[in-house]
């Protein structure tokens, strides 16, 4: 069944929490859950080897740049969906690899989470509840640090399992500095004792 493209997103606007199913930039099916980062945009996209009219939605963690291709989901008149979903519940613990935490990527230095400690088979529940900023070090490591005290809680890779939860709105600074107190000054690698 074909639907008029703009009707697919009637009632949705930037800032809504949604789940979309559509095509990524390579034409593969993808499902993304997060915030609608920008207003939907009519585009010409590749589909089955040819150009087709589609509707591009940018979905990701709050603060993500909608021009990042990793947020793009394209809906076509006969394929794809978007639905409103509940916002993440602050304080609800998850144990996943760092790569599964929404908003964590090398280009972002402002992802804020509640850090619960190491994850894995030996760590069946969180051991702490510390608000941290996740910052990439340019050497394959991510620093989990508290900008209020300039304390590093962990230096880990994307594959490392951790306990984490979404922070409630208004928790911590809006745009934290890098560890060490100045923008761009990030530890080069693992810090001993982490």
Secondary structure, DSSP 8 states (H G I E B T S, - for coil): ----HHHHTTT--TT-EEEEEEE-TTS-EEEEEEEE-S--EEEEEEETTEEEEEEEEEEESTT--TT-GGGEEEEBTTB-EEEE-----TT--EEEEGGGSTT-STT-S-EEEEEEEE-STT--S-S--EEEEEEE-SSS-EEEEETTTTEEEEEE-TT-EEEEE---TT-S-SS---TTSSTT---SS--TT-
